[in-house]
Amino acid sequence: MNPAEVAVLAALHPDNTLTAAQIQLSSTLTGWRIRNALAQLESRGLIIPSHPRGRWRITDRGRIAFTTKGSRFG
């Protein structure tokens, strides 16, 4: 997991449902890095799209990954 992915998980943890723009504001990463991290996290089942369209939320698997691996990025 890279720092951008950890930043996305941190923004969504514990149970936030946010748009990519909201995640970008909370993480200070570029839009490209956020979109790339969202795609990678979704492909691994750590986040899922939510309704209304364009919003994301963390899965139980994502919470576990953030708790165990996120601490490496402080």
Secondary structure, DSSP 4 states (H G I P E B T S, - for coil): --HHHHHHHHHHTTT-EEEHHHHHHHHT--HHHHHHHHHHHHHTTSEEEETTTTEEEE-HHHHHHHHHHGGGG-
